[in-house]
């Protein structure tokens, strides 16, 4: 079946370059079972779930002369062994070695001649663990009709559910001439829409109202966000190279709940305050000028309830709203930093509809990878000049999950770097913990390994204050 890419999907497909590949990445750490997790078992697990994500067996075809947006077509030569690969660390592999591998894999663009995703089973990790790294192109995941693959391969019980036999017969792939004739036909029947599509291809922007509605946002939200103006000058903004560094941090969710309860705010506020505290100390460690009024502006898309929520359908959220927040890195008092962030969040019009980690369990599968993708989609619809860094925050199930019958121990988002932004952070709550995936440019932020300890220091400050 041939389906034309939406305007926003087409922009993701065209706008990326070798320095800023557009993907959503996920690093999952699983407990190695006694009999191991074989490559063949992972292949079988993914194959069973592909009917739930049909786009993962489709590729993108361009239309000659750019007369129309590209189309999704079935890949008649689909080879799952190309997309799911094995890798290994020198046993016993350390976390640092794993993170270096992820940084290298994250920096590679996906092959646009095939379905736009990859999955790696990483063996040799110390402490009887395995890692699964997945990378899906941003054009592949829209959060509504197309979910991220990690969303559907996770189970709530150790015994995977039964699936019927999947008999997939790919449709005949159209020729270049057929695609061209289809585009010409649309020019004849819908000249206005096609002119807008061509204009989008030439200018490579995502600004028209239709696309904004596709992203599930209100026009008023967009206008309010754009009105904030250009972001403050920051060393976080630099020319992005083709190379990455990746690091992680984790913390007990109860510590965030303690601070939340003590200061009557949201867990999201505490997360942003921790990031603000870490960035403050990072700037100071670099001898950057930090004054009492210094700010770093983050785009922190928020997962919100749909107004017509029907939890009985198993879908608790289908909207991610844009949210620009100025992180007060110039404020030395951690409680005052938290108060300022909480005030900004509370004044946001979607604050009353925020999704928390307990609500997300009504979603089938494991929602965070898809929610991170939706957050990235929201952020990239705005000029990167409006903010200094991207922070996606996805609430996940607060119970044990399984992949191919193995315990999911940890899960980290690996968000992409946007144009001229040297840092992106993805935050995932899962099973009583918060997991921070920290992706950075290798040249502009070579000291990213210190950020996890700075986050821990910032959290400790808030916990100590809450207990005093």
HELIX and SHEET records of a PDB file:
HELIX    1   1 UNK A    7  UNK A   15  1                                   9    
HELIX    2   2 UNK A   39  UNK A   49  1                                  11    
HELIX    3   3 UNK A   50  UNK A   57  5                                   8    
HELIX    4   4 UNK A   64  UNK A   66  5                                   3    
HELIX    5   5 UNK A   80  UNK A   83  1                                   4    
HELIX    6   6 UNK A   95  UNK A  107  1                                  13    
HELIX    7   7 UNK A  138  UNK A  140  5                                   3    
HELIX    8   8 UNK A  149  UNK A  153  1                                   5    
HELIX    9   9 UNK A  176  UNK A  189  1                                  14    
HELIX   10  10 UNK A  191  UNK A  203  1                                  13    
HELIX   11  11 UNK A  209  UNK A  214  1                                   6    
HELIX   12  12 UNK A  219  UNK A  226  1                                   8    
HELIX   13  13 UNK A  253  UNK A  263  1                                  11    
HELIX   14  14 UNK A  267  UNK A  285  1                                  19    
HELIX   15  15 UNK A  311  UNK A  313  5                                   3    
HELIX   16  16 UNK A  334  UNK A  346  1                                  13    
HELIX   17  17 UNK A  351  UNK A  353  5                                   3    
HELIX   18  18 UNK A  359  UNK A  362  5                                   4    
HELIX   19  19 UNK A  368  UNK A  379  1                                  12    
HELIX   20  20 UNK A  384  UNK A  386  5                                   3    
HELIX   21  21 UNK A  448  UNK A  450  5                                   3    
HELIX   22  22 UNK A  451  UNK A  467  1                                  17    
SHEET    1   A 3 UNK A   3  UNK A   4  0                                        
SHEET    2   A 3 UNK A  71  UNK A  74 -1                                        
SHEET    3   A 3 UNK A  58  UNK A  61 -1                                        
SHEET    1   B 7 UNK A  84  UNK A  93  0                                        
SHEET    2   B 7 UNK A 117  UNK A 125  1                                        
SHEET    3   B 7 UNK A 129  UNK A 137 -1                                        
SHEET    4   B 7 UNK A  23  UNK A  31 -1                                        
SHEET    5   B 7 UNK A 406  UNK A 415 -1                                        
SHEET    6   B 7 UNK A 402  UNK A 403 -1                                        
SHEET    7   B 7 UNK A 154  UNK A 155 -1                                        
SHEET    1   C 6 UNK A 244  UNK A 252  0                                        
SHEET    2   C 6 UNK A 433  UNK A 441 -1                                        
SHEET    3   C 6 UNK A 423  UNK A 430 -1                                        
SHEET    4   C 6 UNK A 389  UNK A 395  1                                        
SHEET    5   C 6 UNK A 296  UNK A 299  1                                        
SHEET    6   C 6 UNK A 324  UNK A 327 -1                                        
SHEET    1   D 2 UNK A 302  UNK A 304  0                                        
SHEET    2   D 2 UNK A 319  UNK A 321 -1                                        
END                                                                             
